[in-house]
Amino acid sequence: MLTIEQLKQYMYELEPIVKNIDDDQITVLFRFLSERISYPESFVVMLGETSSGKTSIVNSLLQQDILGVSAAPNTGTVIEIMNDPDITSPEYYALHRNATLEQVTKQEFDSLCTRPESHHSRLRLFIPSFPSGVEGLRLFDTPGYGSLHKEHDEVLKEFIPNSDIVIYVVSYRVGFQAGDYEFLRYVGELLDSSTDFILVINRAPKPVMDNDLRVQEILGYTADCLHRKPVSFVLQSVGFDEKGEKPYIETGRLWEYIQQSLESEQRQRALQRALANYQYEFSFMLQTWLEKEVLRNRATQAEKEAIARAVIKISDKEKDVHNLICTTFAKLSNKVESIFANAAANSYAVIASEVTATDKWTMQEECTAFIQQHMLPRQARIRCREIEDYFVIELEDLDKQINSMLNTAMEEFDTEIKLEAPLFEPLVRNIGQKAAKHLADEGLKVFFARFGGAGGAGAGVANAAKAGLKNIGELVGKKFSRETHNAVAVFLKKIGATSTRAIAIAGTVIVEVVFYTYDANTWQKKLIEKIDEALKDWTQEVVVSVRKDLSSLRDYNLMKTSEYFREASSISYNEEEILRNLESNQLQNLIEDVQSISQRLRIEIEVED
């Protein structure tokens, strides 16, 4: 198995090559990849209902009262906790929506925890170290489901799929409530099988054993929501602070499990495999750059002009592809409202028929509860599956069209180079293979963009270990698969998650019927009216979210195809570029060094696979 030390050694061997090339983009990527290898990161997210005690657990895990705790709901925004060995005391920051960091005082931080400002996306807290010397952990304390704003909802849609561990907290005294049920179904839509899910039953009295009836009840409901049995911990308060206000919770076993999970062989292999693939891609990038320099030195003026003409032609093809993508997604976005309106109408017909079946119901409470807890969620799931199937068909058709256009463009490009500048034909073939790879998976540049963004490294959420576990479906040449974790699969998951949350909120309107006494004909009529209202609320909520996610998926496809054409046109020669003072024999030696590293990496990766 490739080790982190081996990966560091490869970076050490690549460093002098990078220095000789002296290219800004290559240097930035090298530093970024070196940092990710030297300081690999893990993601742990705390979830749960409002006032379930998440923040108290975080304080106990960290063995310090670093986050404010009160009887009232305390966390109003996402708080990210990271370690920085270069500091001696906690440092507090607010992360703006433009991905810039603003340092704040402890008092300002505490205030923002409960009353966040609209221009902040989340708060970030740096501490000198985590217990037991755990490095590279990013721990997220989130608002309770009851106080989850739409902005935080979007954040969780990104955090949960990137999480190595999700910890869900339920209060023993309160038990498993309707809010837990709906929230966990929402979370379940976003989880993948590689994420370790931990159920924490908090504030249990002493002594409570795992076979306790309340514990078993919470475990059972959680397993039903997630369709898998969770790892569970029962936590008990073992005392209070000197003022008798803040509880101290024994979390030693939980912390040990978290550490063992993050250090598990499976996760380490996934992380190291992902990083090795990024290294291999980077070495290929270096080799391409060096080979291009060799050819540039040997190319005639006629060959340079021929390359320039070919690049202009392939750039025009990029406009055609982008026009197709934008047109297709505009059509899908325009149809979203009618698709969900039809789904709501079909669901309404089925549920109304169930309500008017008078021989089934003796009490309005029984019927109302059945509709709210069973039929509404079930109909929403059925309709979402139908809508997801529609999107898959439409996007597969787009995929075929893009595939045909890209293949034609590259064939014409290759033919023109072969005729007008045959010296460059092998390089064009290599670049074409690399361009296709960018469409097939999440390359180093995409990982860098997601991780860094406008705010630099660390501003975004991108988990290399999760990338290593993903079987990313090709965007060109293969059909999309529900089981692959590509951008389309994420989009489909978000539809299900958004619908689950929206139908839970919308379904609350039908509870009003229970509070009034009607005869059978009247209460059925009132209930049907409320069902219609709930489904309209559901439609309105989901349409807005799905359109937003379609827009993100469109931008993702534009980015991926732009990268394809950018790679293809990178062969171009710009007279204004500053040529490096490298002799041909120096370039050839550097190429051989890179090839040696690439070959060794490829062998290691193939052994791992």
N, C-alpha and C positions, 0 to 999 in steps of 0.2 A: 504494500500500500504506500502511495506517495505520502510523504510527511511534509509538514510545514517547513522543516529544516531543509529538505530537498528543494522545495519551491523557492526558499530564500537563496539557496545556492545558485539556482538557475537565474534569479534576478541579479545576483552578483556577477554572473558571467555575461549577462546582457548589458550591464551598466556601461562598460567601456564602448560598446557598439553604439549605444544611444548617444553617448558624449561625442563620438566621432561624427555621427549624423547631424547632431546639433539642430534638430527641427523642433519648434515650439510645441506643436500638437503631440508629437511622439514623446517629448520630454514630460509633458503634463500627464499623459496616459501612463508612462512608466512610473512616475512618482505615485500616482493614484493606485496602481496595481501593487506597487511595493508596500504601500501603507495597508492595503486590504489584506495582504499576505502576512505582514508583520503583526497586524492587530485585527484579526478576524472578529466579526461581531455576531451577537445572538440577540434575538428579539423575544421578549416576554411581555404579554399584554394581560392586564387585570381587568376583568369585566364583572358585572353584577348589578343588581337592583340598587336604587338609591338607599343609602344608610345601611347597607349590608356589612360594612366594616372593611372595605377594600383598603382604605388609606391607613387604618390601624394595622392591617396585616403588612402593608409596605413598610411602615415604620419598624415593625417587629423584625421583618426580614433584614432590614438595613441595620438593625440594632441601634437605632437612634431616632429621636422624635424630630424628624426633619420636615415632615409635612403636617400642617395644621389638622387637628381632629376636633369635632364638636358634635353635639347631639343632633343638630340640624344637618341636612344634606350639605356637604362641604366642598366637594370637587365639582366645579362648574365647567371645566375644560380639561383637555388631555394634558397630562404632565409626563414629560419624558425625563428619566433619570439615567445619567451616564457617569462613568468614572474618568477622571483625568489625573494620572499619577504626578503631574507637574504642579498641582495645587495642594495647599495645606488646609483649606477650609472650603465649605460649599460656595459655589458661585451660581447666580440666578440670572436667567435670561428669558425673554419673550421672543418667540419666533414669529415674524410677520408673514403675511400671506404672500409677499414677494420673495420669501425665503431668506430674508436678512435677519440677523440676530441683534437684539438690543439688550444690553446688560441692565438689570434692575436691582433695586435693593431688596433685602429680605422682606421688609414691610410691604413694598410694592408687589412682590411676588405673592405673598399671602393674600393680598387684596385681589389680585388677578385670578387666584385659584377659585374664589367664590363668585367674583364679578368680572368675568373676562371681557375684554374689549373686542369690538367687531373686526378690527384690522389685525388681530393676532390669530394665528392658526393653532398654536399650542404653546405651552411653557416648557422650558428645559432647565434641568437642575444638574449641575456637575458636582460630584463628590470625589474626594481623594481616592477612595477605594471601596470595593464591595467586600463583604465578609468572605473569608476563606480564600482570598486572593483571586476571585473570579474576575477575569478581564474581558473587555469588549462587550459587556452586557448593556442592552438598551431596554430599560424597564418602563412600561407605560401604565400609568394609573389613569383610568378613564372615568368620565361622569357616569352615574347610574343610569339605567335605562329610563327611569322616570324623568330624568332631567336631560336626556340626550337631545341636543339640538340638531337641526338638519346638517349644519356644517360639520359637527362631530360625527354624524352618521356617515358622511362622505369620507372622513378620516378613517373610521373603522373599516370601511370597505377596502381601504388600502392596507391598513395595519394587519388585519386578521389573516389575509392570505400570505403575508410576509412573516407571520409569527412562527417561531420555533415551538413556543409553548403558549397556550391560552389558559389562564387561571380564572375560573368562574366561581364567584363567591355567593353563597346563600346563607342567610341567617337561620340558625337552628330554631330560634324562638318564633320567627315569623313563618318559616316553612317555605315550601315551593308554591309561589303565587302565580296568578294568571300572567302577570308581567314577565316572570321568569320563563314561563312556557313559551310566550310569543317571542321574547328576546332570544332564547336559546334556539328556537327554530330559525330565526333570522341568522344567528351566528353559524348554525349548522350548514346554511346555504353557502357560506363563505369559506368554511374550513376545508382543507384537503387531508387526505389520509396520512400525510407525513407530519402533520402538526400534533404535538403532544397536548392532549386536553386534560386539565386537572380540575376536579370539582372540590372546592373547599367549603365545608359546612362550618360556619363560624359561630363563635359565642355559645358553644354548647356547654351545658352545666356539667359538673363532675358528679359521679363518673358516668360517661356515656360511651358505650361500646359500638363497634361497627354494626352489630346486629340489632341496635336500637330501632324501634318501629319508625320513628320520625326520620332517622338517617336512611333507612331502607326505602322509605317513601320518596325522599328527595332523590336518592340514587335511581330509583325506578323511573321517575318522571324525566330525569335528565337523560337517561339511556333512551327513553322513548323519543325524545326530541332530536337527539343526535344520531340515533340508530347505531349506537355503539356504547359499550360499557366504559365509563370513564374511570381513570385513576382517581381516588378520593382520599381526602384528609379531613379529620374532625379536629377542629381547633378549639381550645378552651382558654379562657382568661385565667392567668395565674397570679393576678394582682393588679394594682394600680400605681400610678406615679405618686410622688410625695404629697401632691395636692388632692389625691383621690379622684382625679378627673379622667386621666388617660389610661385605658386598659393596657396591660402588657399581655401579649398573646404568645404562647409557646409555638414557634414556627421552625424549630430546629430541623425536624424531620422533613418538613416541606422544602426548606432551603437545600438540604442534602439531595432530595430527589431532583430539584431543579438543576443543581450542579451536575448530577450524574447524567441527567437527560441531555444537557447541553454538551457534555463531554463524551457522550456515547459513541461507540465505534461507527454506527450507522450515520450519525450526523457528521462526524469528522470526515468520513469517507466522501459523503456528498459535498461537503465544503471543499475538501482538497481536490476532488474531481472537477468541480466548477472552476476553481482558481487555476488548475492546471490547463483547462480548456482555454481560459482567458490568456494564460501565458502562451499557449500554442498559437492562438490567434495573433497575439502581439508579435511573436517571433516571425510569423508569416508576413505581418505588416512591415517589419523591418526588412525582411528579405525582398519584398516587392519594391520597397523604396530604393534599396541598393541596386537591384537589377535595373530599375528605371534609370538611375543615374548612369550606370554603365552604358545603357543604350542611348541615352541622351548625348553622351560624349562621342558616340560613334555615328549618330544619325546625320544624314545629309539634310540640307535645307528643304529639298523636295519632300523628303519623308516627314519632316516636321510639319510642313504645310498640309500634307495628306492627313496626318493625324488630327490637325486642327479642324479640317473639314469634316472628318468622321465624327469628332466630338460634338460639333455643332448639330449634326444630323441626329445623333442619339439624344442630345438635349431636347430637341423638338419632340421626340417620342415621349420624353418625360412629361411634357405638357399634356399630351394626349392621355397618358395613363392617369395623371392627376385629375384631368377633367372627367374621366370615367368614374373615378372614385368619388369625387364631389357630387356628381350627378346622381349616382346610385344612393349615396347616403342622404342626399336631399330628398329623394323619393321615399326612402324608408322613414325618414323623420316626419314627412308630411302624412304618411299613412298610419303613424303610431296611434293618433287619437281615435281614428275610426276603428282600428283593430281592437283596441281595448274597449271602446264603446260597444262593439259587437260582442265581445267576450262578456261584458257586464250584462248585456241584454239576454244572452244565452243563460248565464248564471241565474239571473232574475227569474226567468221562466221556470227553471228547474226548482229553485228554492220556493217560489210562490206556490207551485204545484204541491210541494211537500207541506206547506203551511195549511193549505185549504183541504188537505186530506183529513177531515174532521174525525174520522174513526180512529185516527192514530193518537190524538191528543185529548187528554182529560183536563189538563191544566195549562194555562198560558205560560207559567214560569218554566215548565218542562220543555215546551216547544221553543220558547225564546232562547233558553240555554243551549238547546240542541243546535239551533240555527247559528248562534254566535260562536260556539266553541267547536262545532263540527262542520256544518254545511258551508258556511262562508269560507273558512280556510281551505276546505277541500275543493270547492269550486274554483277558488283563486289558483290553487295548485294545478288543477286540470287545465284551466284556460292558459296559464303561463306556459305549461308544457306545449300546448298547441301553438302559442305565439313564438316560443323558442324554436319550434320546428320550422315555422315560416321564415324566421330570420336565418336559420341555418341554410335553408334552400336558396334564399336570396344571396347570401354571402358566398355560398359555394359557387353560384353562377358568376358572381363578380370575380371570384378567385380564378375561374377558368378563363375569363376574358383577360384578366391581368396577365395570367400565365402565357396566353397566346401572344399578347402584345409584347411582353418582355422577351420571349423567345425569338420573335420576329426581329425585334430591335437589335438583340445581341448577335443574331445570325448575320444581319446586314452589316453591323459594325465589324464583325470578325472578317467577313468577306472583303470589305473595303480595305481593312488593314492588310489582309493577306495579299491583295493585289497591288496596293500602293506603297506599303511599308512592311514588307515581309519580315524584316529584321525584328519587328515588334510582335509578331504573331504569338510566340510562346508566352510573352508577358501578358498579352491580351487574354489568352486562355486562362492563365492563373488568376488574373484580376476578375474575369467572369465567374470563375469558381468561387472566389471570395465574395463577390457581390451576391451570388445565389445563396451562400451561407448566411449572409446578413438577413435575407428574407426568411430563412429557415429557422433561425433561433435568435435568442437574446445575446448579441455579441457584447464585447467589452465596451464599445462606445455607447451602446444603449444602457448598459449597466452603469456606466459613468454618468450619463445624463440623468438617470433616475435617482442615483445616489447623491449626486452633487447638485445639479440644477443651478439656478441663479445664485444660490447662497453658498456655493462651494461644497466640498465634501462634507457629508453629514447632514445636509439640509433636507434631503428626501428620505424615503424608506425603500431600500432595496437590499434584499437578503441573498447573499451569494450562495448560502447553503441551500435555500429553497430552489434557486436556479439549478443547482446540481441535481436535485431530486426530480425536476420537471422533465417530462417527456414532451418537448415543445413541438407541436405539429407544424409542418411546413406551410407557409403561406402561398407557396407556388408549387404546383405539381401534385399536391395531395389534397384529399378532402379533409375538411375540418372534422375533428373527433370530439365528442362530449368528454372523453376521458383525458384528453391532452390539456395542459395548462397554458394554452396560448391566449392571445388577446381576445379571441372570439369566445373561448370558454369562460374567461373572466367576465366578459360582457353578459353571457347567458346566466352566470351565477348571480350577477348583480340584479338581473331582472327578477329572479326568484327571491333574493334577499329583500329587495325593495317592496315586492308584492306582499311578502310575509309581514313586514313591518306595517305597510299601509293598510292591509285588511284588518290587522289587529286594532289599529287606531280607529278605522272606519266602523268596525263592528261594535264599538262602545255605544253608538247612537241607538241601537235597538234595545239596549237595557232599559231605556226610559219606559218602554211599554209595560214592564213588570210592575212599575210603581202605581199603576192605575188599574181599577177594577172595571172590566168590560164584559159584556156577554160575548159568546163565542164569535158571532159574526163581526162584532165591532173590534175585538182585540186582534182577530186575524187580519182585518183590513188595516188596522193601525200598524201591525207588525210588518205587513207587506210594504206599506209606505216607508217604514224605517229601513227595510231591506233595500229598497230602491235608492234611498238616500245614502246608505252605507256604500253601495256599489258605485254610485256616482262619485263619492268622496275617494274611493279606492282608485277609480279611473283617473281622476284629476291628479292625485298624488303620484301614481306610477308613470303617467305620461310625461310629466316634467322630468322625472329622474331618468327614464329610458332615453328621452331625447338628449339629455346631457351625456349619458354614457355612449350613445351613438356618435355624438360629436367627438368624444375622446377616442373612440375606435377609428373614426375617419382620420383624425389627426395622426393616430398611430400608423395607419396604413400609408398615409402621405409621407411620414417620416421614414418608414422602412423602404418604400420605393425610391425616395430621394437618395437614401444611402446606397441603394443598388446602382442608380445612375451616377452617383458621385464616385463610386468605386470604378465603374466602367470608364468614366471620363478622366480619371486620375492619371491616365497615361499621357495626357496633353502636356505640351512643352510651352512654358511661358518665358519669353526672352527676358522679362523683367525680374525673374527669380534670381536670387543670389546663389550662384553655384558654389558648392563647398570645395575647398582646396584638397581634394582627395585624388591621388593618382589611381590609374586603372588597377595596378597591382594591389593597392590598399583596399579598393572597393572589392576586389575579388577575394582577398583574405577575409574581409568582414562578412561577405556572403557565405563563405565556407564555415566561418564560426557560427553564424546564425543557423545555417543548415544543420550543423552538428547538434545544436541545442534543440532544434525543431524535431529532428529524427529521434533523439532520446526521449523528448516529451511525448511524441506520438506513440512510441513503444510503451511507455509507462501508462498512457491513457488507454491504449488498447488492452493492456493486461488488466487494468481496473475494470473495463467494460466486460 
